[in-house]
Amino acid sequence: MKRRHSLLLALSLGLTLPLALPARAAESADYFPPRHDWQRRTPQQLGVDEVKLAEALRFIAGQDNPAPRDQALALAQSFGAKEPHFGGLIGPTKPRAAINGLVVHRGYVLAEWGDTHSVDMTHSVAKTFLSTVVGLAWQQGLIRDVHDRAGAYMPAGVDLFSAPHNQAITWDHLLRQTSDWQGTLWGKPDWADRPEGRPDEWANRKLYEPGTRYKYNDVRINALALAALQVWRRPLPEVLRERVMDPIGASSRWRWVGYDNSWVELDGQRMQSVSGGGHWGGGMFIDAWDLARFGYLFLRDGRWAGQQIVSPDWIRQARTPGTANPGYGYANWFLNTGRKLYPAAPESAVAFLGNGQNVVYIDRDNDLVVVLRWIDNGPALNEFLGRLLAALKR
């Protein structure tokens, strides 16, 4: 009766739990979904409490973010209202879907809800794609050491790091958002993003030694993107597709874009420098399924179907807390250090987070990837994780 009740509850909420299948032998931990397919398993097959799972899904289905679904309007009402020099959008946006998500446990789809195929902005989760592409440059030897000064890798005529304050900035500083890079990029001065102090101080803000202070800042992340483009000398979306997204079987529907004015010429070719978020539009447009594959790649320590795509050493570095912010690794690895981010989750859990909220939650202890899109800000995510983890522990 409990099982029938939970299935009826899921159906009434528009949630999807896999249909019952014949009992199977223990599942392989080495399952990797082929392109266009991802096998599902029932709660019973994965040893999950079906009633508690349905209750967790019912809870999260009611947590849709109340902000406007039109992302141009949502950005104007959030960043635009807080930043007098927001300056308007310079990249594309699109209206979003309602709340949706996926739960992948032990490699298989355990639950799905909402329009998971909607290709939407993912805002700052784009930073994790960016840091991954930087990691691939490090793997290939294009970047010798993340503690090298980034300016040493720039060709003549690229003055990203030529100003005295910026000369000491390393790749590690850029990745950890501790660079304190000073300047204007694509028409946006660094101080215009989440300005601090009095308005009369913004343009002549206090400078901090690179590496000593964490500050979430999209202008500086965009400087990292442009620096990475100078190293690769190829469009970063092309690198990402070839080295990561195609090998993990992602769709061909995702798009990673920059701004209307972020075009440069490299070796006689015109290329767009992509953005590391959607603060002024642009960034990564993607659906929940491709986000789940990306998260699953890191759950499996950078390996996919026998191929080591992302170096485990890079992932270890990305997961290492920074000295200026122990809750942050590389962009955009949010760490659960001291279980401060998600008290209900294990300390080893990490999340890729974007405005909206967009969440890719990765939990090695519980062999779990959760993609949550457009959930309300606040305590709902932690409560959902607590309910979900309770369902996994029978």
Backbone torsions as a table, in degrees:
resi	resn	phi	psi	omega
1	MET	NA	-41.8	179.7
2	LYS	-59.6	-41.6	-177.3
3	ARG	-65.8	-42.3	179.0
4	ARG	-64.3	-40.7	-179.4
5	HIS	-62.7	-43.4	-177.3
6	SER	-68.6	-36.2	178.0
7	LEU	-67.2	-41.6	177.2
8	LEU	-63.5	-39.2	178.3
9	LEU	-62.1	-44.4	179.9
10	ALA	-61.9	-43.2	-179.8
11	LEU	-64.0	-38.3	-178.7
12	SER	-67.8	-23.2	-179.4
13	LEU	-95.5	0.1	-178.1
14	GLY	76.4	21.1	179.3
15	LEU	-92.7	159.8	179.7
16	THR	-122.0	116.3	168.3
17	LEU	-109.2	141.5	-177.7
18	PRO	-59.4	145.7	176.8
19	LEU	-69.3	152.3	-179.1
20	ALA	-64.4	135.4	177.1
21	LEU	-124.5	164.8	177.7
22	PRO	-57.9	148.1	179.6
23	ALA	-58.4	142.5	-177.2
24	ARG	-121.0	163.4	172.5
25	ALA	-70.8	170.7	-179.1
26	ALA	-52.8	133.6	-176.7
27	GLU	-75.9	149.3	178.0
28	SER	-76.8	139.1	177.3
29	ALA	-76.3	-5.7	-175.9
30	ASP	-101.3	18.1	179.0
31	TYR	-72.3	130.3	174.2
32	PHE	-129.3	123.6	-174.3
33	PRO	-68.1	133.6	174.8
34	PRO	-71.3	166.7	179.0
35	ARG	-61.5	141.0	178.8
36	HIS	70.6	11.5	-178.6
37	ASP	-153.4	143.3	173.2
38	TRP	-148.9	114.7	-175.4
39	GLN	-65.2	147.0	179.5
40	ARG	-110.5	154.9	174.8
41	ARG	-135.6	149.8	178.0
42	THR	-78.6	159.6	173.5
43	PRO	-54.9	-39.2	-179.4
44	GLN	-61.8	-43.2	-178.7
45	GLN	-66.1	-29.3	-178.9
46	LEU	-99.2	6.9	177.9
47	GLY	70.1	33.7	-177.3
48	VAL	-105.2	140.6	176.6
49	ASP	-70.5	111.0	-172.8
50	GLU	-67.2	-37.4	-179.6
51	VAL	-66.9	-46.2	-179.9
52	LYS	-65.8	-36.0	177.7
53	LEU	-63.5	-46.3	179.8
54	ALA	-61.6	-37.4	178.3
55	GLU	-66.0	-39.9	178.2
56	ALA	-64.5	-41.8	179.7
57	LEU	-68.2	-37.0	177.4
58	ARG	-63.8	-40.3	179.2
59	PHE	-62.3	-49.9	-173.2
60	ILE	-71.9	-28.3	-179.8
61	ALA	-63.3	-20.9	179.5
62	GLY	-95.1	13.1	-174.5
63	GLN	-111.2	34.2	178.1
64	ASP	-61.9	135.7	178.1
65	ASN	-62.5	127.0	-177.7
66	PRO	-77.0	-6.2	179.5
67	ALA	-63.4	159.1	-180.0
68	PRO	-56.0	141.0	177.5
69	ARG	-74.8	-24.1	173.0
70	ASP	-69.7	110.6	-172.6
71	GLN	-68.7	-26.7	175.0
72	ALA	-63.7	-41.8	178.8
73	LEU	-71.1	-41.4	179.9
74	ALA	-61.4	-41.2	179.1
75	LEU	-67.4	-40.5	179.2
76	ALA	-64.6	-35.5	-178.1
77	GLN	-80.0	-21.8	-179.3
78	SER	-98.3	-78.4	-179.9
79	PHE	-63.0	-42.0	-177.6
80	GLY	-61.6	-35.0	-179.7
81	ALA	-74.5	-26.9	-175.6
82	LYS	-95.6	-20.3	-173.4
83	GLU	-118.4	101.4	-179.0
84	PRO	-56.6	-24.8	179.9
85	HIS	-106.8	27.9	177.5
86	PHE	-50.7	-43.4	171.1
87	GLY	79.1	-0.2	177.9
88	GLY	85.2	171.7	-176.4
89	LEU	-79.9	141.9	174.8
90	ILE	-126.4	6.3	177.4
91	GLY	-135.4	169.2	-176.6
92	PRO	-72.7	155.3	171.4
93	THR	-136.7	175.9	171.9
94	LYS	-157.8	154.1	174.9
95	PRO	-64.3	145.1	-176.1
96	ARG	-96.6	168.0	171.8
97	ALA	-80.2	176.4	171.2
98	ALA	-75.8	176.9	179.7
99	ILE	-52.8	136.2	177.9
100	ASN	-154.2	165.3	-179.6
101	GLY	-179.0	174.2	-178.5
102	LEU	-138.8	147.2	171.6
103	VAL	-122.1	121.3	177.9
104	VAL	-115.4	119.3	-177.4
105	HIS	-126.5	128.4	-179.0
106	ARG	55.4	30.8	174.3
107	GLY	94.6	-10.3	-174.1
108	TYR	-117.7	152.3	179.6
109	VAL	-72.2	119.7	179.9
110	LEU	-97.4	-33.9	-178.3
111	ALA	-156.7	155.0	178.7
112	GLU	-148.2	141.2	174.4
113	TRP	-147.7	150.0	178.1
114	GLY	75.9	-172.5	-178.3
115	ASP	-85.6	83.9	-176.6
116	THR	-74.8	-7.5	179.9
117	HIS	-97.1	1.5	179.5
118	SER	-72.3	123.5	178.9
119	VAL	-85.3	103.6	-173.5
120	ASP	-121.1	165.2	170.2
121	MET	-59.5	145.4	176.8
122	THR	-119.5	4.4	174.1
123	HIS	52.3	-127.0	-168.8
124	SER	-73.3	-5.3	170.9
125	VAL	-62.5	-21.1	174.3
126	ALA	-56.4	-28.4	179.7
127	LYS	-63.2	-34.0	179.9
128	THR	-70.9	-36.0	174.1
129	PHE	-64.2	-39.3	179.2
130	LEU	-64.5	-48.5	-179.0
131	SER	-64.7	-29.6	176.3
132	THR	-66.2	-42.0	178.2
133	VAL	-65.7	-36.3	174.2
134	VAL	-63.8	-40.4	177.4
135	GLY	-61.7	-37.2	177.2
136	LEU	-65.7	-36.0	175.3
137	ALA	-64.2	-38.9	176.8
138	TRP	-64.9	-43.9	178.8
139	GLN	-58.8	-39.9	-175.5
140	GLN	-81.1	-7.7	179.8
141	GLY	88.7	5.6	176.1
142	LEU	-69.7	-27.6	171.2
143	ILE	-117.5	117.4	-174.7
144	ARG	-71.4	-44.1	-174.0
145	ASP	-151.0	133.0	-178.8
146	VAL	-67.2	-13.5	178.2
147	HIS	-91.9	2.1	171.8
148	ASP	-70.3	151.7	174.1
149	ARG	-69.6	129.8	-176.8
150	ALA	-63.0	-32.3	-178.8
151	GLY	-61.2	-27.4	-179.4
152	ALA	-67.2	-15.9	-178.3
153	TYR	-98.4	-2.0	-176.7
154	MET	-87.9	137.4	177.7
155	PRO	-71.9	166.3	178.9
156	ALA	-58.2	138.6	178.8
157	GLY	93.7	-11.4	176.7
158	VAL	-100.0	108.9	-171.5
159	ASP	-104.5	31.8	179.1
160	LEU	-54.4	-37.3	-172.9
161	PHE	-123.5	23.0	-176.7
162	SER	-83.8	-23.4	178.4
163	ALA	-63.0	144.3	-175.7
164	PRO	-51.5	-43.6	-178.4
165	HIS	-65.9	-29.8	-174.8
166	ASN	-89.3	-9.5	-173.5
167	GLN	-66.4	-28.2	-176.5
168	ALA	-84.8	-2.0	-174.7
169	ILE	-71.7	129.8	177.9
170	THR	-104.5	168.5	174.2
171	TRP	-60.1	-37.7	178.9
172	ASP	-62.2	-41.7	177.4
173	HIS	-60.3	-43.9	-179.9
174	LEU	-64.9	-42.1	-178.3
175	LEU	-66.9	-34.7	-177.4
176	ARG	-92.0	2.2	-178.0
177	GLN	59.0	41.0	175.7
178	THR	-119.9	16.7	-172.7
179	SER	-73.0	-30.4	-172.0
180	ASP	53.4	33.1	178.0
181	TRP	-53.5	135.0	-178.4
182	GLN	-115.9	129.5	177.7
183	GLY	155.4	-172.2	178.6
184	THR	-123.6	131.5	-179.3
185	LEU	-135.2	129.2	-179.0
186	TRP	55.6	35.2	176.9
187	GLY	81.6	5.3	-178.6
188	LYS	-116.4	114.0	175.9
189	PRO	-72.1	149.3	-176.4
190	ASP	-57.1	-35.7	-174.9
191	TRP	-74.9	-13.1	-178.1
192	ALA	-77.4	-15.7	179.4
193	ASP	-91.4	112.9	-179.1
194	ARG	52.8	59.8	-174.6
195	PRO	-61.7	147.7	-179.1
196	GLU	-120.4	153.2	176.9
197	GLY	78.1	-161.6	-178.4
198	ARG	-80.3	146.4	-179.7
199	PRO	-55.0	-33.9	-178.4
200	ASP	-73.5	-7.9	179.6
201	GLU	-100.8	-11.7	-171.0
202	TRP	-58.6	-49.9	-174.7
203	ALA	-69.5	-20.7	177.5
204	ASN	-124.7	53.8	-175.0
205	ARG	-66.8	162.3	175.1
206	LYS	-66.4	137.1	178.3
207	LEU	-97.7	142.7	179.3
208	TYR	-117.3	146.4	177.8
209	GLU	-62.3	129.4	179.6
210	PRO	-52.6	133.2	178.9
211	GLY	96.9	-8.9	-174.1
212	THR	-99.9	-16.9	-174.3
213	ARG	-140.8	128.6	176.5
214	TYR	-84.2	133.2	175.6
215	LYS	-149.2	116.7	177.7
216	TYR	-69.1	120.0	-170.7
217	ASN	-156.1	117.4	-176.2
218	ASP	-74.5	-26.7	176.8
219	VAL	-62.3	-43.6	-178.9
220	ARG	-70.2	-35.1	174.9
221	ILE	-64.7	-37.5	177.2
222	ASN	-67.2	-29.3	173.2
223	ALA	-65.5	-38.3	175.4
224	LEU	-62.8	-41.7	-179.9
225	ALA	-62.9	-42.6	179.0
226	LEU	-67.3	-38.2	177.5
227	ALA	-64.3	-40.8	178.5
228	ALA	-65.0	-37.4	176.8
229	LEU	-62.6	-39.3	178.6
230	GLN	-64.9	-32.1	179.5
231	VAL	-76.7	-47.3	-178.6
232	TRP	-72.8	-35.1	-175.4
233	ARG	56.0	31.3	174.3
234	ARG	-144.4	151.3	176.2
235	PRO	-57.1	131.2	-176.8
236	LEU	-61.7	-37.0	175.8
237	PRO	-60.4	-33.7	177.4
238	GLU	-65.1	-43.0	177.2
239	VAL	-62.7	-46.3	-179.1
240	LEU	-60.8	-44.3	-179.0
241	ARG	-63.2	-47.1	-175.7
242	GLU	-68.4	-43.3	-170.9
243	ARG	-91.4	-23.1	-173.6
244	VAL	-127.3	-60.1	-166.8
245	MET	-68.9	-41.6	175.9
246	ASP	-66.9	-45.2	178.1
247	PRO	-60.6	-29.5	179.6
248	ILE	-92.4	7.0	174.5
249	GLY	77.9	24.3	177.9
250	ALA	-68.0	163.7	179.3
251	SER	-73.2	177.6	175.1
252	SER	-102.7	17.3	-173.7
253	ARG	-96.3	-15.7	-177.9
254	TRP	-73.2	152.3	178.4
255	ARG	-139.4	136.4	177.2
256	TRP	-120.6	113.4	-172.0
257	VAL	-128.5	162.8	177.5
258	GLY	-108.2	-137.5	-175.3
259	TYR	-111.1	166.6	177.9
260	ASP	-59.7	-30.0	-175.5
261	ASN	-109.7	15.6	-175.9
262	SER	-102.6	39.6	178.4
263	TRP	-98.2	139.4	177.9
264	VAL	-132.1	166.0	175.6
265	GLU	-114.0	124.8	179.0
266	LEU	-126.6	123.0	177.9
267	ASP	52.4	39.6	176.9
268	GLY	80.7	4.0	179.7
269	GLN	-115.8	139.8	178.7
270	ARG	-86.9	126.1	-177.6
271	MET	-133.9	148.7	176.9
272	GLN	-96.5	129.5	173.0
273	SER	-81.9	120.0	-174.1
274	VAL	-78.6	162.9	179.0
275	SER	-98.9	157.1	179.5
276	GLY	-97.8	25.1	178.9
277	GLY	172.3	-178.0	-178.1
278	GLY	-109.8	20.9	-174.9
279	HIS	-51.1	-43.3	177.1
280	TRP	-117.6	30.8	-174.3
281	GLY	91.2	174.9	179.6
282	GLY	76.9	-163.0	-178.4
283	GLY	94.8	-155.2	-175.7
284	MET	-94.7	125.7	173.5
285	PHE	-109.3	122.1	-167.6
286	ILE	-161.5	159.5	176.9
287	ASP	-101.6	173.2	-175.2
288	ALA	-65.6	-32.9	-177.8
289	TRP	-67.4	-42.5	178.1
290	ASP	-69.2	-34.3	173.9
291	LEU	-63.5	-38.6	179.5
292	ALA	-65.3	-40.0	177.3
293	ARG	-63.5	-42.5	178.8
294	PHE	-61.4	-45.0	177.3
295	GLY	-64.1	-39.4	-178.9
296	TYR	-65.7	-33.0	175.1
297	LEU	-56.9	-42.6	-178.6
298	PHE	-79.8	-28.3	172.6
299	LEU	-60.7	-35.5	179.6
300	ARG	-93.1	24.3	172.8
301	ASP	58.7	39.9	174.1
302	GLY	82.9	4.7	-176.8
303	ARG	-104.8	145.5	177.2
304	TRP	-144.7	115.5	175.6
305	ALA	49.8	47.8	176.5
306	GLY	85.9	-4.5	-179.7
307	GLN	-108.2	127.3	176.3
308	GLN	-85.2	104.0	-174.3
309	ILE	-88.3	-49.2	177.7
310	VAL	-114.1	132.1	-176.6
311	SER	-61.5	132.7	173.5
312	PRO	-58.3	-30.5	177.6
313	ASP	-65.3	-40.0	177.5
314	TRP	-64.8	-42.4	180.0
315	ILE	-63.3	-38.9	177.0
316	ARG	-60.7	-42.3	178.3
317	GLN	-65.6	-42.2	-179.4
318	ALA	-63.2	-31.6	-178.6
319	ARG	-88.0	-3.9	-178.2
320	THR	-81.3	126.8	-179.9
321	PRO	-61.2	143.1	175.3
322	GLY	-81.5	155.9	-179.9
323	THR	-71.0	-31.3	-179.8
324	ALA	-81.3	-22.8	177.5
325	ASN	-149.8	99.7	-177.5
326	PRO	-67.7	-8.9	177.8
327	GLY	-95.4	9.0	-176.0
328	TYR	-138.1	133.3	174.3
329	GLY	-100.0	-123.2	171.1
330	TYR	-81.8	164.2	177.8
331	ALA	-69.0	125.5	3.8
332	ASN	-122.6	64.7	-179.0
333	TRP	-95.0	101.8	174.6
334	PHE	-88.6	125.3	-173.9
335	LEU	-101.8	153.1	179.8
336	ASN	-99.0	39.9	-178.6
337	THR	-56.3	126.6	-177.8
338	GLY	65.5	12.6	-178.6
339	ARG	55.9	34.4	-179.5
340	LYS	-80.1	-35.3	-178.1
341	LEU	-71.7	-50.8	-180.0
342	TYR	-131.4	92.0	-179.3
343	PRO	-58.2	-26.6	-177.9
344	ALA	-78.7	-12.2	-173.6
345	ALA	-106.4	161.5	176.9
346	PRO	-67.1	155.7	-177.2
347	GLU	-64.7	-24.9	-178.1
348	SER	-77.0	-9.7	-177.8
349	ALA	-67.6	148.7	174.9
350	VAL	-131.8	162.3	177.9
351	ALA	-144.5	141.8	169.4
352	PHE	-99.2	119.4	-170.2
353	LEU	-119.9	141.4	176.0
354	GLY	-138.8	156.2	179.0
355	ASN	-52.7	143.2	172.1
356	GLY	133.8	-40.1	-11.7
357	GLN	-85.7	147.3	167.9
358	ASN	-114.0	128.8	-172.6
359	VAL	-135.9	131.6	165.7
360	VAL	-119.0	107.6	-176.1
361	TYR	-100.7	130.2	-176.4
362	ILE	-125.2	122.7	-172.6
363	ASP	-132.8	98.3	-179.2
364	ARG	-66.8	-36.8	-177.4
365	ASP	-60.1	-32.3	-177.2
366	ASN	-112.4	11.9	178.7
367	ASP	48.8	60.3	-166.6
368	LEU	-140.3	135.1	167.6
369	VAL	-126.1	131.3	177.1
370	VAL	-126.5	128.7	172.1
371	VAL	-108.6	123.8	178.5
372	LEU	-125.6	129.2	-177.8
373	ARG	-127.1	131.4	173.4
374	TRP	66.7	41.8	174.8
375	ILE	-92.7	153.1	-178.9
376	ASP	-62.4	146.2	174.1
377	ASN	-69.0	160.1	177.7
378	GLY	112.7	-155.8	-171.5
379	PRO	-80.4	-2.0	-173.6
380	ALA	-59.8	-40.1	-176.9
381	LEU	-63.8	-46.8	179.7
382	ASN	-62.4	-40.0	179.4
383	GLU	-64.7	-41.9	178.0
384	PHE	-61.6	-45.0	179.6
385	LEU	-60.4	-40.8	177.7
386	GLY	-60.9	-43.1	179.0
387	ARG	-67.2	-41.4	-179.5
388	LEU	-65.5	-46.4	-180.0
389	LEU	-63.7	-33.3	175.6
390	ALA	-64.7	-34.2	178.9
391	ALA	-70.2	-28.7	-179.5
392	LEU	-74.9	-20.1	-173.3
393	LYS	-101.4	90.4	-179.2
394	ARG	-95.6	NA	NA
